[in-house]
């Protein structure tokens, strides 16, 4: 599937990031591709740890981080990357555990950390507890399902470059008429593409299945 969302580009070293989104939208795949790009750019493999912690306990997270610090990770604090996947599936007060690690562990507090999950409510609670310990702009990232244009691109459907119309200009009838006239020749193709998009949806696995069958 030719689909490569990059919700975690432009990370600030030492930042603590939250990547959230529904299940099956490709968060784990996006994380693995991020790691691949870093390795291809020359990052040392032992400066990166990728962990899936769903179903574990908050204490397990603490133990894993401490053990990785002493057995796996190499490099100076701040140059290392932690990818902790599905942390909202952890049993117990994991925000407190992450906060404690950021406060007490000299390495972990300076490293770049990415937490992912699908529960917006649990991340809302975590945001409050981790305030002041994230040290990065745009530290909240979201990955949703594939958009209409992404699905069309995957299906090989060519669409026109849509004119950009800002909400503030919707009252300008001349501007709207010009924008509509620009894409009117593609209307039959766009209707067919929209019907197919509504049928398949925007989950990458569903799109890939549609392509293969």
Secondary structure, DSSP 8 states (H G I E B T S, - for coil): ------TT-S--TT-EEEEE--TTSSHHHHHHHHHHHHHHTT--GGGEEEEE-TT-BHHHHHHHHHHHHHHT--S-TTS-EEEEETGGG-BS-HHHHHHHHHHH-HHHHHSEEEEEES-HHHHHHHHHHTTTS--STT-EEE--S--HHHHHHHHT----------GGGTT-HHHHHHHHHHHGGGHHHHHHHHHHHHHH-S-HHHHHHHHH-
